[in-house]
């Protein structure tokens, strides 16, 4: 999906104050930035923004590897994918002098292991991946990932699963108590067998549709991002998001400066713009996740601040960030995913 987010009328309004400063090409997740914020950036800079979207980290990486690196200025990968992209030479770097709003990054997200000192990326939003259930369909216990992997009769054939290798395999591993990046063949066989057996009870794979199928009623339960679950609830679905006892996936999405960006200066201007607390809060209010920027609180909607999806209950099991496996181990996990999807 491609969208050119600018308007002739907006540019005409700018004619007396600023000339168009070129373009910016963004590779982004679906439904993850409000058009009003992009329009604001264009109004302030004269830069016309084009956005292409993807539905998983793996899809984004494959697309860039297939020849689209050099076509985009920035992308928005999760924490583990930033590390992979850096290791494979897909990222450019910037200096603190080029990014004056860098001090606005919340302290816990400034010096991160996947980008120490933040020289290639800035934090965008962070959140969790678990599952949600339509309470009009199922009123039982939802404290376990077994709702997805060994579902009750009421939910069988009515479950959507994210089309995301990383998150499906991590949640499956958490359910079985298997560590990430395991090389134990018995553990990996158990993971594969469990997923294949569970698949018969699933109705669909879909990431960009994970919210919509819950709202429409096409799915009564599904793996989902916490912000998508909050948005489904806001759109009228009687859904409840679970923080299961086995754990959940945690992630931090980041805006990265891509190698060979055709509009490097505009990319840096956009990244710096997103580090303004008011602008970061606009993303949070739209996407319903949590910002990695300090000073956003006064700009947040009350519904976002207090949403159960963003406020785990006391005693909730800790979440797990994705680990980057070595190449040979990753091939084993790739094989499990390919077998599941065939």
C-alpha positions in Angstrom: 0.0 0.0 0.0 1.4 3.4 -1.0 0.1 6.8 0.1 1.4 10.2 -0.9 0.5 12.3 2.2 0.5 15.8 1.0 -2.0 18.2 -0.7 -1.8 20.9 -3.3 -3.7 23.2 -1.0 -1.3 22.7 1.9 1.7 23.5 -0.4 0.0 26.6 -1.7 -0.4 27.8 1.9 3.3 27.4 2.3 4.2 29.3 -0.8 4.7 32.6 0.9 6.6 31.2 3.9 8.6 28.3 2.6 9.4 26.5 -0.6 9.0 22.7 -0.8 12.2 21.1 0.5 12.0 17.9 -1.5 10.6 14.5 -0.5 10.8 11.8 2.1 10.2 8.1 1.6 9.1 6.2 4.6 8.7 2.4 5.0 6.3 1.9 7.9 3.9 -0.4 9.6 0.2 -0.3 8.7 -2.1 2.0 10.7 0.7 3.4 12.8 1.0 7.1 12.2 -1.8 9.7 12.0 -2.1 11.5 8.7 -2.6 14.8 10.6 0.9 14.4 12.1 2.5 13.8 8.7 0.6 16.8 7.3 2.0 18.9 10.2 5.5 17.8 9.2 4.9 18.8 5.6 3.4 22.2 6.7 6.5 22.9 8.9 9.1 21.8 6.4 7.6 21.7 2.9 8.7 18.1 2.6 6.3 15.8 0.8 6.1 12.4 2.5 5.4 9.1 0.7 4.6 6.1 2.9 4.7 2.4 1.9 3.6 -0.2 4.5 4.4 -3.7 5.6 2.9 -6.1 8.1 5.8 -7.8 9.8 9.5 -7.2 10.5 10.4 -10.2 8.4 8.5 -8.8 5.4 10.2 -5.5 5.7 13.7 -7.1 5.9 13.0 -9.3 2.9 11.8 -6.4 0.8 14.8 -4.3 1.6 17.1 -7.3 0.9 15.3 -7.9 -2.4 16.5 -4.5 -3.8 14.4 -1.8 -2.1 17.3 -0.5 0.1 18.2 2.8 -1.4 14.6 3.6 -2.2 13.5 4.5 1.3 14.9 7.0 3.8 13.6 5.6 7.0 11.9 2.4 8.3 10.4 1.4 11.6 11.7 -2.0 12.7 11.4 -3.6 16.2 14.3 -3.8 18.6 15.7 -7.2 17.5 15.4 -6.2 13.8 17.4 -3.0 14.3 20.3 -5.3 15.5 19.9 -7.6 12.5 19.8 -4.6 10.1 22.9 -3.1 11.7 24.8 -6.3 11.5 24.0 -6.7 7.8 25.1 -3.1 6.9 21.6 -1.7 6.2 21.7 1.3 8.5 23.4 4.7 8.3 24.4 6.7 11.4 23.8 10.2 12.6 25.5 12.4 15.2 24.1 14.0 18.2 24.6 17.4 16.6 22.4 16.4 13.7 19.6 15.2 16.1 19.2 18.1 18.6 16.1 16.4 20.1 18.0 13.3 21.1 17.9 14.3 24.8 14.1 14.0 24.7 14.5 10.2 24.5 13.3 8.6 27.8 16.4 7.4 29.8 15.5 3.7 29.6 15.4 3.8 25.8 18.5 5.9 25.2 21.4 3.5 25.6 19.9 0.3 24.3 21.7 -3.0 23.4 20.4 -3.1 19.9 21.7 0.5 19.2 24.1 1.6 21.9 24.0 5.4 22.3 21.3 5.7 19.6 23.4 6.4 16.5 21.1 4.8 13.9 17.7 4.9 15.4 15.2 6.7 17.7 12.5 5.2 19.7 9.0 5.3 18.2 6.5 3.3 20.3 6.7 0.3 22.6 4.2 -2.2 23.6 3.3 -5.9 23.9 1.9 -8.8 21.9 -0.4 -11.3 23.5 -4.0 -12.2 22.7 -7.5 -10.8 23.1 -10.9 -12.5 23.5 -14.4 -11.4 22.6 -16.2 -11.6 25.9 -19.6 -11.9 24.2 -18.4 -15.3 22.8 -16.3 -16.6 25.7 -16.6 -15.7 29.3 -14.1 -18.3 30.7 -10.5 -17.9 32.0 -8.1 -16.2 29.7 -5.0 -16.3 31.9 -3.1 -18.8 29.7 -1.7 -18.9 26.2 -3.6 -22.1 26.0 -6.5 -20.0 24.8 -4.7 -19.8 21.5 -2.6 -23.0 21.5 -5.2 -25.4 23.1 -8.4 -23.4 22.8 -11.7 -24.1 24.5 -14.5 -25.5 22.4 -16.2 -22.1 22.1 -13.2 -20.5 20.4 -12.2 -23.3 18.1 -12.3 -22.2 14.4 -12.7 -18.6 15.5 -9.0 -17.6 16.2 -6.8 -15.2 14.2 -3.1 -15.6 14.6 -0.6 -12.9 13.6 1.2 -13.6 10.4 4.5 -12.9 12.2 7.1 -15.6 12.6 8.9 -14.0 15.4 5.9 -13.4 17.7 4.1 -16.6 17.0 7.2 -18.7 17.8 8.1 -16.7 20.9 4.5 -17.0 22.3 4.6 -20.7 21.5 7.9 -21.1 23.2 6.6 -19.2 26.3 3.6 -21.5 26.4 5.9 -24.6 26.4 8.5 -23.1 28.7 11.2 -23.4 25.9 13.9 -20.7 25.8 14.3 -18.6 22.7 17.1 -19.6 20.3 17.0 -23.2 21.6 19.2 -25.7 19.8 17.6 -28.6 21.6 16.1 -30.7 18.8 13.5 -32.3 21.1 12.3 -28.8 22.3 12.1 -27.6 18.7 10.2 -30.7 17.6 7.8 -30.2 20.5 7.3 -26.5 19.5 6.6 -27.5 15.9 4.2 -30.3 16.8 2.3 -28.1 19.2 1.9 -25.3 16.6 0.8 -27.7 13.8 -1.8 -29.3 16.2 -3.1 -25.9 17.2 -3.4 -24.7 13.6 -6.5 -26.8 13.0 -8.3 -24.6 15.5 -7.3 -21.3 13.9 -9.4 -19.5 11.3 -6.8 -17.2 9.8 -3.3 -15.7 9.8 -3.4 -11.9 9.7 -1.4 -9.0 11.2 -2.8 -6.0 9.5 -6.3 -7.4 9.9 -5.9 -8.4 13.6 -8.0 -5.6 14.9 -10.6 -5.6 12.1 -11.5 -9.2 12.5 -12.1 -8.7 16.2 -14.3 -5.7 15.5 -16.3 -7.4 12.8 -16.7 -10.6 14.7 -15.0 -12.7 12.1 -12.6 -13.8 15.0 -13.7 -14.4 18.6 -10.1 -14.5 19.8 -6.7 -13.7 18.4 -3.0 -12.9 18.8 -2.9 -9.1 18.8 -0.8 -6.1 19.6 -2.0 -4.3 22.8 -2.6 -1.1 20.9 -4.8 -2.9 18.3 -6.7 -4.5 21.1 -7.3 -1.1 22.7 -8.5 0.3 19.4 -10.8 -2.7 18.8 -12.4 -2.0 22.2 -12.7 1.7 21.4 -14.5 0.7 18.2 -17.1 -1.2 20.1 -15.8 -4.7 20.3 -16.3 -6.3 23.8 -12.7 -7.6 23.9 -10.4 -8.2 26.8 -6.6 -8.3 26.4 -4.7 -10.9 28.3 -1.4 -10.7 30.1 -1.0 -14.5 30.4 0.8 -16.3 33.2 3.4 -17.8 30.8 4.4 -14.3 29.7 4.0 -12.1 26.6 6.2 -10.5 23.9 7.6 -7.0 24.5 8.9 -4.8 21.7 10.2 -1.4 21.0 9.6 -0.1 17.5 12.3 2.4 16.3 12.7 4.8 13.4 16.0 4.0 11.6 18.0 5.9 9.2 18.6 3.6 6.2 21.8 3.2 4.3 21.9 5.0 1.0 18.8 7.1 2.0 18.0 9.2 -1.1 16.9 12.1 1.2 19.2 11.8 4.2 18.7 15.4 5.5 15.0 15.1 5.3 15.0 11.8 7.1 17.0 13.3 10.0 14.5 16.2 10.1 11.6 13.8 10.3 13.3 11.8 13.0 14.0 14.9 15.0 10.4 16.0 14.5 9.1 12.7 16.0 11.2 13.3 19.1 9.2 16.4 20.0 7.0 15.4 23.0 3.8 16.8 21.4 4.4 14.9 18.2 5.4 11.7 19.9 2.2 11.9 22.0 0.2 12.3 18.8 1.4 8.9 17.6 0.6 7.4 21.0 -2.9 8.9 21.0 -3.5 7.4 17.5 -1.8 4.0 17.8 -2.6 3.4 21.5 0.8 2.2 22.5 3.4 3.9 24.7 6.0 6.5 23.7 9.7 6.3 24.2 10.0 10.0 24.5 10.0 12.0 27.8 7.5 14.8 28.4 4.5 13.3 26.5 2.2 12.9 29.5 0.5 16.2 29.4 -0.4 15.6 25.7 -1.9 12.1 26.2 -5.6 11.4 26.0 -7.1 10.1 29.3 -8.3 6.9 27.6 -4.7 6.1 26.5 -3.2 6.9 29.9 -5.6 4.6 31.7 -6.2 1.8 29.1 -5.9 -1.7 30.6 -3.9 -2.7 27.6 -1.1 -0.3 28.5 -1.4 -1.0 32.3 -0.7 -4.6 33.1 -2.5 -5.9 36.3 -0.5 -6.2 39.5 1.5 -9.4 39.5 1.4 -9.9 35.7 4.1 -12.2 34.4 7.0 -10.3 32.8 7.3 -9.9 29.1 10.1 -11.1 26.9 11.9 -9.1 24.2 12.9 -11.1 21.1 16.4 -12.5 21.0 18.6 -12.6 17.9 19.6 -16.2 17.1 22.8 -17.1 15.4 22.4 -18.0 11.7 22.3 -21.7 12.0 19.8 -21.6 14.9 17.6 -19.2 13.0 17.4 -21.6 10.1 15.8 -24.2 12.5 13.2 -21.6 13.5 12.6 -20.6 9.9 11.9 -24.3 9.1 9.3 -24.5 11.9 7.5 -21.4 10.5 7.6 -22.7 6.9 6.2 -26.0 8.0 3.4 -24.2 9.9 2.4 -22.0 7.0 2.4 -24.7 4.3 
